[in-house]
């Protein structure tokens, strides 16, 4: 596959980030590299007049008042990546690390960090040679992502470890040698540039958004199937119910198309969990759209500090990822509520008063437990999610002698979103399993809009004729790609 070309600075292409995370190689346009190098040269000339620049000719954090001698500055940028690498396993997956490197490269190409074209090319080398640094998944209480980024970019200069085959660890220097590389010699400001900003939370958010898109589609399909097998009235999904709300209109349209019409619903009103499917899924879409906007702002805004802006070095607050933190939390909370509602629908599907089907969707209620244990699995997943639906940024922990006295915990918020997506996929799989069994027990022909879903389910789950270890079915549903190819 040809390399993906990056030719413009400030292009927030989330698709490119996902593609590179999945293994595509990259190339950087020569004109863009020349512009980056020109900005770097200007910044280094500005440093020649002896002005004080944080982290370049001074210490860091609480030691920023300590001036560095010329000799100390020669090793300072590399030293910035040493002691700050205090994390440990579990490590991020290779696609997650590649996403972070890609975001770091894209933000460097704006010129704000005043790094060299050579450093940008070395980041591209890591992507193209598939050198994957070992980056801790757990966050730490820093006023940015300094500790995680020290792990991510220490290997550029031969510091730290990289992931080898099967998740094994390899010294960074050995990995560089295998690819004919040596440790990169960092120029003025390049070490501090590597550990500034929010490339971690940004890259992780981009990946989570892709997963959220697929999961939300599957949640909508599961909800539609539940509506069908419960023979719920279709009034709540009419187009007229979405007046003034384009997001809701799109969701209701999808539910109507999938569920079709039922001229003889079982009741005047279905349980609330069926009736609110549209607004609940809409909130997930809305929260995802807002996180997407936040990631675009992180890719195009000023996140380096100090940044080289308008010919001078400027201290900024771009490392404080509250925008990403807040919107990761919002999507996590929306997914938690959607999972709660899905688990409630699943519970109702096992009630003959709601569906007219055998109790607990068992073919022989009593001797067989039916799908009650599946609902209990969903309830446990929902309970685990509730612990995630809190404001990540709330609760300050002072570090660095009080210099870093607040944190946004954006990295942690992105991690919580990953966990929430996993739990929500499990709950959705439980609802799908119940809908699949209910459809089989009803004996009614499904509407055309549910046919693709039921065919997909039939390719994963064998007919349910009696009790069995349903966890195996649930796991297959969790792992199966959606939408089907």
C-alpha positions as CSV (number, residue, x, y, z in Angstrom):
1,X,0.0,0.0,0.0
2,X,1.4,3.5,-0.9
3,X,2.4,5.8,2.0
4,X,-0.1,8.4,3.1
5,X,1.2,11.8,2.1
6,X,1.1,14.7,4.5
7,X,1.4,17.9,2.5
8,X,-0.3,20.5,4.7
9,X,0.1,21.7,8.2
10,X,-3.0,22.0,10.4
11,X,-5.0,19.3,8.5
12,X,-7.0,17.5,11.2
13,X,-7.5,14.3,9.2
14,X,-8.8,11.8,11.8
15,X,-9.0,9.2,9.1
16,X,-5.3,9.5,8.4
17,X,-4.5,9.1,12.1
18,X,-6.6,5.9,12.2
19,X,-5.1,4.5,9.1
20,X,-1.5,5.1,10.3
21,X,-2.5,3.6,13.7
22,X,-3.6,0.5,11.8
23,X,-0.3,0.2,10.0
24,X,-0.1,2.5,7.0
25,X,3.2,4.3,6.3
26,X,3.5,8.0,5.9
27,X,5.5,10.5,3.8
28,X,5.9,14.2,4.4
29,X,5.8,16.7,1.5
30,X,9.1,18.4,0.7
31,X,7.6,21.9,0.8
32,X,6.1,21.2,4.2
33,X,9.4,19.9,5.5
34,X,11.2,23.0,4.2
35,X,8.7,25.3,6.0
36,X,9.3,23.4,9.2
37,X,13.0,23.7,8.9
38,X,12.8,27.4,8.1
39,X,10.8,28.0,11.3
40,X,13.3,25.9,13.3
41,X,16.2,27.9,11.9
42,X,14.5,31.2,12.8
43,X,13.8,29.9,16.4
44,X,17.4,28.8,16.9
45,X,18.7,32.2,15.7
46,X,16.4,33.8,18.2
47,X,17.9,31.6,20.9
48,X,21.3,33.0,20.0
49,X,20.6,36.4,21.6
50,X,20.8,34.9,25.1
51,X,17.1,35.3,26.0
52,X,15.7,33.0,28.7
53,X,13.5,30.3,27.3
54,X,11.8,27.8,29.7
55,X,13.1,24.3,29.4
56,X,15.7,25.3,26.8
57,X,18.3,27.2,28.9
58,X,16.6,26.7,32.2
59,X,15.5,23.8,34.4
60,X,12.0,22.5,34.4
61,X,9.0,22.9,36.7
62,X,10.0,24.2,40.1
63,X,13.6,24.4,38.9
64,X,12.8,26.8,36.1
65,X,14.7,29.6,37.9
66,X,17.9,27.6,37.5
67,X,19.9,28.8,34.5
68,X,21.8,26.2,32.5
69,X,25.3,26.7,31.3
70,X,26.1,26.2,27.6
71,X,27.7,22.9,28.4
72,X,24.6,21.8,30.4
73,X,22.3,22.8,27.5
74,X,24.1,20.3,25.2
75,X,22.7,17.3,27.1
76,X,19.6,18.9,28.7
77,X,17.1,18.1,25.9
78,X,18.1,14.4,26.0
79,X,18.0,14.4,29.8
80,X,14.4,15.6,29.8
81,X,13.4,12.1,28.6
82,X,15.3,10.2,31.3
83,X,14.0,10.6,34.8
84,X,10.5,11.4,33.7
85,X,10.0,7.9,32.3
86,X,8.5,6.6,35.6
87,X,5.6,4.5,34.2
88,X,5.3,0.7,33.8
89,X,3.1,-2.0,32.4
90,X,0.4,-2.6,31.2
91,X,1.5,-0.9,28.0
92,X,-0.6,0.7,25.3
93,X,-1.3,-1.4,22.2
94,X,0.8,-0.8,19.0
95,X,-2.1,1.0,17.2
96,X,-2.5,3.3,20.2
97,X,1.2,4.2,20.3
98,X,1.2,4.7,16.5
99,X,-1.7,7.1,16.9
100,X,0.1,9.1,19.5
101,X,3.3,9.3,17.3
102,X,1.2,10.4,14.3
103,X,-0.5,13.2,16.3
104,X,2.9,14.3,17.6
105,X,4.2,14.5,14.0
106,X,1.1,16.4,12.8
107,X,1.4,19.0,15.5
108,X,5.2,19.4,14.9
109,X,4.5,20.2,11.2
110,X,2.6,23.4,12.3
111,X,6.0,24.8,13.2
112,X,5.0,25.9,16.7
113,X,7.4,23.6,18.4
114,X,10.3,24.9,16.4
115,X,11.7,21.4,15.9
116,X,13.8,20.4,12.9
117,X,12.7,18.7,9.7
118,X,15.0,15.9,10.7
119,X,13.1,15.1,13.9
120,X,9.9,15.0,11.9
121,X,11.5,12.5,9.5
122,X,12.7,10.4,12.4
123,X,9.1,10.2,13.8
124,X,8.0,9.1,10.3
125,X,10.8,6.5,10.4
126,X,9.4,5.0,13.6
127,X,6.0,4.7,12.0
128,X,7.3,3.3,8.7
129,X,9.7,0.9,10.4
130,X,7.0,0.0,12.9
131,X,9.1,0.8,16.0
132,X,6.6,0.9,18.8
133,X,7.8,2.4,22.1
134,X,6.5,0.8,25.3
135,X,4.1,3.5,26.7
136,X,2.3,3.0,30.0
137,X,-1.4,2.8,29.8
138,X,-1.9,4.2,33.3
139,X,-1.7,7.9,33.8
140,X,0.2,10.0,36.3
141,X,-0.5,13.2,38.1
142,X,1.4,15.7,35.9
143,X,0.2,18.9,34.5
144,X,0.2,17.3,31.0
145,X,1.4,14.1,29.6
146,X,5.1,14.5,30.3
147,X,5.7,11.1,31.9
148,X,3.8,9.1,29.3
149,X,5.5,11.1,26.5
150,X,9.0,10.5,28.0
151,X,8.3,6.8,27.4
152,X,6.8,7.4,23.9
153,X,9.8,9.4,22.6
154,X,12.7,8.3,24.7
155,X,13.4,5.5,22.2
156,X,14.1,8.2,19.6
157,X,17.4,8.9,21.4
158,X,17.9,5.3,22.5
159,X,16.3,5.6,25.9
160,X,13.8,3.1,27.2
161,X,12.1,0.1,25.6
162,X,10.0,-0.8,22.6
163,X,7.5,-3.6,22.1
164,X,8.7,-6.6,20.3
165,X,6.9,-9.7,18.9
166,X,4.1,-10.9,21.1
167,X,4.4,-8.0,23.5
168,X,7.9,-8.7,24.5
169,X,10.2,-5.8,25.5
170,X,13.4,-4.8,23.7
171,X,15.9,-2.1,24.6
172,X,15.4,0.9,22.4
173,X,19.0,1.0,21.2
174,X,18.8,-2.6,20.0
175,X,15.6,-1.8,18.1
176,X,17.2,1.2,16.4
177,X,20.2,-0.9,15.4
178,X,18.0,-3.5,13.8
179,X,16.6,-0.8,11.5
180,X,20.0,0.8,10.7
181,X,19.3,3.8,13.0
182,X,21.2,5.5,15.7
183,X,19.9,7.6,18.6
184,X,18.6,10.9,17.3
185,X,20.7,13.9,18.4
186,X,18.2,16.4,19.7
187,X,18.7,20.1,18.9
188,X,17.7,23.1,21.1
189,X,14.1,22.8,22.3
190,X,13.5,19.4,20.7
191,X,13.4,17.4,24.0
192,X,10.9,19.7,25.7
193,X,8.9,19.7,22.5
194,X,8.6,16.0,22.5
195,X,7.0,15.9,26.0
196,X,4.7,19.0,25.7
197,X,1.1,19.2,24.6
198,X,-1.6,16.6,24.5
199,X,-0.8,14.2,21.7
200,X,-1.6,11.2,23.9
201,X,-5.1,12.1,24.8
202,X,-5.7,13.4,21.2
203,X,-4.5,10.2,19.5
204,X,-6.3,7.9,21.9
205,X,-9.5,10.0,21.5
206,X,-9.3,9.6,17.7
207,X,-9.2,5.9,18.0
208,X,-12.0,5.8,20.6
209,X,-14.2,7.9,18.3
210,X,-13.8,5.3,15.6
211,X,-14.8,2.6,18.0
212,X,-17.7,4.7,19.3
213,X,-19.1,5.1,15.8
214,X,-19.2,1.4,15.2
215,X,-20.6,0.6,18.6
216,X,-23.4,3.3,18.4
217,X,-24.5,1.7,15.1
218,X,-24.6,-1.7,16.7
219,X,-26.5,-0.3,19.7
220,X,-29.1,1.2,17.4
221,X,-29.5,-2.1,15.5
222,X,-29.9,-3.9,18.9
223,X,-32.5,-1.4,20.0
224,X,-34.5,-1.8,16.8
225,X,-34.5,-5.6,17.1
226,X,-35.8,-5.3,20.7
227,X,-38.5,-2.9,19.5
228,X,-39.5,-5.5,16.8
229,X,-39.6,-8.6,19.1
230,X,-41.5,-6.7,21.8
231,X,-43.9,-5.4,19.2
232,X,-43.6,-1.9,20.7
233,X,-45.7,0.9,19.3
234,X,-43.7,2.9,16.8
235,X,-45.1,6.4,17.7
236,X,-42.0,7.5,19.6
237,X,-39.9,7.1,16.4
238,X,-42.0,9.2,14.1
239,X,-40.2,12.0,12.2
240,X,-42.5,14.6,13.8
241,X,-41.0,13.8,17.2
242,X,-37.6,15.2,16.1
243,X,-38.7,18.7,15.3
244,X,-35.7,21.1,15.5
245,X,-33.1,18.4,16.3
246,X,-31.1,17.1,13.3
247,X,-29.3,14.5,15.4
248,X,-32.5,13.0,16.8
249,X,-34.1,13.1,13.3
250,X,-31.3,10.9,11.9
251,X,-31.5,8.5,14.8
252,X,-35.3,8.1,14.6
253,X,-35.1,7.7,10.9
254,X,-32.6,4.8,11.4
255,X,-34.8,3.1,14.0
256,X,-37.9,3.4,11.8
257,X,-36.1,2.0,8.8
258,X,-34.7,-1.0,10.8
259,X,-37.9,-1.7,12.9
260,X,-40.4,-1.1,10.2
261,X,-44.1,-0.8,11.2
262,X,-46.3,-3.0,13.4
263,X,-50.0,-2.5,12.6
264,X,-50.9,-4.4,15.8
265,X,-48.6,-3.4,18.7
266,X,-49.0,-5.4,21.9
267,X,-49.8,-2.4,24.1
268,X,-50.6,1.3,23.9
269,X,-47.2,2.2,25.5
270,X,-44.1,0.1,25.7
271,X,-41.8,0.3,28.7
272,X,-39.8,3.6,28.9
273,X,-36.6,1.8,27.9
274,X,-38.1,1.2,24.5
275,X,-39.7,4.6,24.0
276,X,-36.5,6.6,24.8
277,X,-34.2,4.6,22.5
278,X,-34.0,7.6,20.1
279,X,-33.0,10.3,22.6
280,X,-30.6,8.1,24.4
281,X,-28.7,7.1,21.2
282,X,-28.9,10.7,20.0
283,X,-27.0,11.8,23.1
284,X,-24.2,9.3,22.3
285,X,-24.0,10.8,18.8
286,X,-24.0,14.3,20.1
287,X,-21.3,13.6,22.7
288,X,-19.1,11.9,20.1
289,X,-19.5,14.9,17.7
290,X,-18.4,17.2,20.5
291,X,-15.3,15.0,21.3
292,X,-14.5,15.0,17.6
293,X,-14.6,18.8,17.6
294,X,-12.3,18.8,20.6
295,X,-9.8,16.5,18.9
296,X,-9.8,18.8,15.9
297,X,-9.0,21.8,18.1
298,X,-6.2,19.8,19.7
299,X,-4.7,19.1,16.2
300,X,-4.9,22.6,14.9
301,X,-4.5,24.7,18.1
302,X,-1.4,25.8,20.0
303,X,-0.5,23.0,22.3
304,X,3.3,23.3,22.6
305,X,4.8,25.3,25.4
306,X,6.8,27.4,25.0
307,X,5.6,27.8,21.4
308,X,7.4,29.8,18.8
309,X,4.7,32.3,17.8
310,X,5.1,35.5,15.8
311,X,8.9,35.4,16.1
312,X,9.1,34.9,19.8
313,X,8.9,32.1,22.4
314,X,5.6,32.2,24.3
315,X,4.6,30.2,27.3
316,X,1.1,28.7,26.7
317,X,-1.4,26.5,28.5
318,X,-1.9,24.1,25.6
319,X,-0.8,21.2,27.6
320,X,-3.8,21.4,29.9
321,X,-6.2,19.1,28.1
322,X,-9.4,20.0,29.8
323,X,-11.2,20.2,26.5
324,X,-10.4,16.6,25.7
325,X,-10.9,15.5,29.3
326,X,-14.4,17.0,29.6
327,X,-15.6,15.6,26.3
328,X,-14.2,12.1,26.8
329,X,-16.1,12.2,30.1
330,X,-19.3,13.4,28.3
331,X,-19.1,10.5,25.9
332,X,-18.4,8.0,28.7
333,X,-21.5,9.2,30.6
334,X,-23.7,9.0,27.4
335,X,-22.5,5.4,26.8
336,X,-23.2,4.5,30.4
337,X,-26.7,5.8,30.2
338,X,-27.2,4.0,26.8
339,X,-26.0,0.8,28.4
340,X,-28.3,1.1,31.3
341,X,-31.2,1.6,29.0
342,X,-30.2,-1.4,26.9
343,X,-29.9,-3.6,30.0
344,X,-33.4,-2.4,31.0
345,X,-34.8,-3.4,27.6
346,X,-33.0,-6.8,27.9
347,X,-34.8,-7.4,31.2
348,X,-38.2,-6.5,29.7
349,X,-37.6,-8.9,26.8
350,X,-37.6,-11.8,29.3
351,X,-41.1,-10.8,30.7
352,X,-44.0,-12.6,29.0
353,X,-46.2,-9.6,29.9
354,X,-44.1,-7.4,27.6
355,X,-43.4,-9.8,24.7
356,X,-45.9,-12.6,25.0
357,X,-43.0,-15.0,24.7
358,X,-41.9,-17.8,27.1
359,X,-40.6,-16.6,30.4
360,X,-36.9,-15.7,30.4
361,X,-36.8,-16.5,26.7
362,X,-36.3,-20.2,27.6
363,X,-37.8,-22.8,25.3
364,X,-38.7,-24.8,28.4
365,X,-39.1,-22.3,31.3
366,X,-38.3,-23.9,34.7
367,X,-36.1,-26.8,33.7
368,X,-34.1,-24.2,31.7
369,X,-32.8,-20.9,33.1
370,X,-33.1,-19.2,29.8
371,X,-31.4,-15.8,29.4
372,X,-31.7,-14.6,32.9
373,X,-27.9,-15.1,33.5
374,X,-27.3,-13.0,30.4
375,X,-29.2,-10.2,31.9
376,X,-27.1,-10.6,35.1
377,X,-24.0,-10.3,33.0
378,X,-25.3,-7.0,31.5
379,X,-26.2,-5.7,35.0
380,X,-22.7,-6.3,36.2
381,X,-21.2,-4.5,33.1
382,X,-23.5,-1.6,33.8
383,X,-22.5,-1.4,37.4
384,X,-18.8,-1.3,36.4
385,X,-19.6,1.5,34.0
386,X,-21.2,3.6,36.6
387,X,-17.9,4.0,38.4
388,X,-16.5,5.6,35.2
389,X,-19.2,8.2,34.8
390,X,-17.6,10.8,37.1
391,X,-15.7,14.0,36.2
392,X,-12.1,13.0,35.7
393,X,-10.6,16.5,36.1
394,X,-12.2,17.0,39.5
395,X,-9.6,16.7,42.3
396,X,-6.3,18.5,42.2
397,X,-3.0,16.9,43.3
398,X,0.0,19.3,43.6
399,X,3.3,18.1,42.1
400,X,6.7,19.6,41.2
401,X,7.0,21.5,44.4
402,X,3.7,23.3,43.8
403,X,4.7,24.5,40.3
404,X,2.2,22.0,38.8
405,X,-0.7,22.6,41.1
406,X,-3.6,21.5,38.8
407,X,-4.2,18.7,36.2
408,X,-6.8,18.0,33.6
409,X,-6.2,14.2,33.6
410,X,-7.1,14.0,29.9
411,X,-5.0,10.9,29.5
412,X,-7.0,9.2,32.2
413,X,-10.3,10.4,30.7
414,X,-9.4,8.8,27.4
415,X,-8.6,5.6,29.3
416,X,-12.0,5.6,31.0
417,X,-13.6,6.1,27.7
418,X,-11.8,3.0,26.4
419,X,-13.1,1.0,29.3
420,X,-16.6,2.3,28.9
421,X,-16.7,1.3,25.3
422,X,-15.7,-2.2,26.2
423,X,-18.4,-2.5,28.9
424,X,-21.0,-1.0,26.5
425,X,-20.1,-3.5,23.8
426,X,-20.7,-6.3,26.3
427,X,-24.1,-5.0,27.3
428,X,-25.1,-4.5,23.6
429,X,-24.0,-8.1,22.9
430,X,-26.2,-9.3,25.8
431,X,-29.2,-7.4,24.3
432,X,-28.5,-8.8,20.9
433,X,-28.4,-12.3,22.2
434,X,-31.8,-11.8,23.8
435,X,-33.2,-10.2,20.7
436,X,-31.9,-13.0,18.6
437,X,-33.6,-15.6,20.8
438,X,-36.8,-13.6,21.0
439,X,-37.0,-13.4,17.2
440,X,-36.5,-17.2,17.0
441,X,-39.2,-17.9,19.6
442,X,-41.7,-15.5,18.0
443,X,-41.7,-17.3,14.7
444,X,-42.7,-14.0,13.0
445,X,-40.9,-12.9,9.8
446,X,-38.5,-10.0,10.7
447,X,-38.9,-6.7,8.9
448,X,-36.4,-6.2,6.1
449,X,-34.5,-3.6,8.1
450,X,-33.5,-6.3,10.7
451,X,-32.5,-8.9,8.1
452,X,-28.8,-7.9,7.9
453,X,-28.5,-7.9,11.7
454,X,-30.2,-11.3,12.1
455,X,-28.0,-12.8,9.3
456,X,-24.9,-11.4,11.1
457,X,-26.1,-12.9,14.4
458,X,-26.8,-16.3,12.8
459,X,-23.3,-16.4,11.5
460,X,-21.9,-15.9,15.1
461,X,-24.5,-17.5,17.4
462,X,-25.9,-21.0,17.0
463,X,-29.7,-21.5,17.5
464,X,-30.5,-21.4,21.3
465,X,-32.3,-24.7,21.9
466,X,-31.4,-24.9,25.6
467,X,-29.1,-23.7,28.3
468,X,-25.4,-23.5,27.5
469,X,-22.4,-21.4,28.6
470,X,-23.7,-18.1,27.1
471,X,-20.5,-16.3,28.0
472,X,-18.9,-17.9,24.9
473,X,-21.7,-16.5,22.7
474,X,-21.3,-13.1,24.3
475,X,-17.6,-13.1,23.8
476,X,-17.9,-14.0,20.1
477,X,-20.4,-11.1,19.7
478,X,-18.0,-8.7,21.5
479,X,-15.2,-9.6,19.1
480,X,-17.1,-9.8,15.8
481,X,-16.6,-6.7,13.6
482,X,-19.6,-4.5,12.9
483,X,-20.9,-3.4,10.5
484,X,-20.3,-6.7,8.6
485,X,-18.1,-6.5,5.5
